[in-house]
Amino acid sequence: MKAYLFDFDGTLVDSMPTYAQAMLRILDDYKIPYGEDIIKIITPLGLNGTAEYFIKMGLDLPKEEIMRLMGANMLEEYTYNIPAKQNVIGVLQKLKENGANLNVLTASPHITLDACLKRLGIFDLFNNVWSCDDFGTTKANPEIYKMAAEKIGEKVEDILFLDDNLGADKTAKAAGMLVCGVYDDSSKEYTEEIKAATDYYINDFSELLEIR
């Protein structure tokens, strides 16, 4: 593979517990009930999309205030504490040495995304680091993958997309990308569904080097 498009939370970094806590804390504070599948639903939406979804759930706050609360809840952890997942840094370095075009597409905002990647020393390995906000839509929309492919300069079908989220994996596949599911504790109950919906599946990032 020569072009890759990586999710961030739960794929490159071990952040899903923090991400979930930051989102659900707002619903808990305002006593908004939610189902067990809430994290699966909101993960591909980005802050803007999640804020809109929370409003539909009954959260009576301006969208901008909800987004501010989300960012504030996440900022310190992403800036100082969240680690890369096992073998991620070494594999990314190897792919870059081999001439791969590496890119990130995530629902996380740049304020947390960029700070975390820079602290981990891998920000400069990527040709592009995108938040969904850069495209004005979410990873639940197939068009975002086509737009990303155009900016990368490769055909959609020549890019390998990696994500731990079932919804994002299915949407990227529907858009025409090759898709690799990634194991994460936060989505382990969907492992078999992700495997069925994707072209590849990895439990550890080192396995990515075996995909040709």
Secondary structure, DSSP 8 states (H G I E B T S, - for coil): --EEEE--BTTTBS-HHHHHHHHHHHHHHTT----TTHHHHHGGGHHHHHHHHHHHHT--S-HHHHHHHHHHHHHHHHHHT--B-TTHHHHHHHHHHTT-EEEEEESS-HHHHHHHHHHTT-GGG-SEEEEGGGTTS-TTSTHHHHHHHHHHTS-GGG-EEEES-HHHHHHHHHHT-EEEEE--GGGGGGHHHHHHHSSEEESSGGGGGG--
